[in-house]
C-alpha cells in the first residue's frame, strides 16, 4: 500500500486553553436613616400607664424589615440619654429604652455628633455613650476624652471581607459648650483630612462621612454644603451622608477630580436624609428616607465601588387612638385603605410622596427601592 504525504499540509497543534477568569465579588449593603428625634409628645405616647417604663415598639415596627435588610444600618440619634426630666425641644433628653428598641429594629451603628449632642452637658453626652455601649451598638461622633477618641476614631468596621471607616461631625452644638474632657467632633477640614489618611492606614477600602450641616427646612443644599462636599470627595471620602435640615435634600453623584490626579470621577453625596422620626408635621418635615447603597469588591483586583444607590421614602404616621407613632415605608402604604386614619392623614402621606419622589429621582443614578 502506498502512502502519500502532502508536504504543504501543516500539522495543527492545539494550544491549551487559558483558564477563564470569572469576576468574583463580595459586597456589603448599607442603609442610613436621618434624624431620630424625641419630642415630648412622642415620649408621652410611649409611656406605659402607671409604670416608669416606655414602649417605642410601634415607632419601628413597620419600617424594621427595610432596616434589617441591609448588612449594616446606621442612624443619627438627635436626642440625648441624659436622664430625667425627659424633655423635647429645645434641649432633648429621652429614656435610653429608645436605644434598645432601635437595636431590635435592626440598627447597628449610631452617630452622635449633632447640634443637640450637648443639650444635657456631661450627663447627656456620657449617658448617651453609656446607653449605646449597653445595648451593643457601634457608635462614633462624641467621646469621653481624647484618649478614647484616639483609640476609637475613625470607627472601623469590617463585613463580608470589606473594611469600612465611618467619620462623623457637626457644624456646632447650638452654642452650648462641650464640657472638658468630653469631645464632640466639629467640621474641621484639616482634622477630616488627617482622619481620612488614618482610616486608609488602618486598611479602610471605603470611607464614609456622616455630617450634620446645612440650613434647616431648606429643600436644596446651600453653597457651603456644595463647596464642602466637593472638598470631601477630592480629599478621599467616598460617600457623604448628611442630616440636620429636617427635610429631604437631593442625593447626587457629584463629579470631582481627586487631589494629585487629573481624571474626573463621581462620588455620592446625600445632602439630607430628612426626619426619620419626630413630632414635626409641617409639609416636607413629616418624613424622610432610608437611603441604601451597596459596596462591591472584586476579589481578584480588590477594586471597590459604590453602586445601586437609592431610597425608601419614609413617613411618620401618628395614630390617633390610642396615640402611637409609626415610621411607615410610605410606598408600601400608598394603596392602603385600612391602616392610616383619618383620610386627611392618608392625603398628607400622599402629598409627602408626591413632593419627595420627583425631588430625588430627578438626579441620575438614584432610584426608589422596592
C-alpha positions, 0 to 999 in steps of 0.5 A: 500500500502506498502512502502519500504525504502532502508536504504543504499540509501543516500539522495543527497543534492545539494550544491549551486553553487559558483558564477563564477568569470569572469576576468574583465579588463580595459586597456589603449593603448599607442603609442610613436613616436621618434624624431620630428625634424625641419630642415630648409628645412622642415620649408621652405616647410611649409611656406605659400607664402607671409604670416608669417604663416606655414602649417605642415598639410601634415607632419601628415596627413597620419600617424594621424589615427595610432596616434589617435588610441591609448588612449594616444600618446606621442612624443619627440619634438627635436626642440625648440619654441624659436622664430625667426630666425627659424633655423635647425641644429645645434641649432633648433628653429621652429614656435610653429604652429608645436605644434598645428598641432601635437595636431590635429594629435592626440598627447597628451603628449610631452617630452622635455628633449633632447640634443637640449632642450637648443639650444635657452637658456631661450627663447627656453626652456620657449617658448617651455613650453609656446607653449605646455601649449597653445595648451593643451598638457601634457608635462614633461622633462624641467621646469621653476624652481624647484618649478614647477618641484616639483609640476609637476614631475613625470607627472601623468596621469590617463585613463580608471581607470589606473594611469600612471607616465611618467619620462623623461631625457637626457644624456646632452644638447650638452654642452650648459648650462641650464640657472638658474632657468630653469631645464632640467632633466639629467640621474641621477640614484639616482634622477630616483630612488627617482622619481620612489618611488614618482610616486608609492606614488602618486598611479602610477600602471605603470611607464614609462621612456622616455630617450634620450641616446645612440650613434647616427646612431648606429643600436644596443644599446651600453653597457651603454644603456644595463647596464642602462636599466637593472638598470631601470627595477630592480629599478621599471620602467616598460617600457623604451622608448628611442630616440636620435640615429636617427635610429631604435634600437631593442625593447626587453623584457629584463629579470631582477630580481627586487631589494629585490626579487629573481624571474626573470621577463621581462620588455620592453625596446625600445632602439630607436624609430628612426626619426619620422620626419626630413630632414635626408635621409641617409639609416636607418635615413629616418624613424622610428616607432610608437611603441604601447603597451597596459596596462591591469588591472584586476579589481578584483586583480588590477594586471597590465601588459604590453602586445601586444607590437609592431610597425608601421614602419614609413617613411618620404616621401618628395614630390617633387612638390610642396615640402611637407613632409609626415610621411607615415605608410610605410606598408600601402604604400608598394603596392602603385603605385600612391602616392610616386614619383619618383620610386627611392623614392618608392625603398628607402621606400622599402629598409627602410622596408626591413632593419627595419622589420627583425631588430625588429621582430627578438626579441620575443614578438614584432610584426608589427601592422596592 
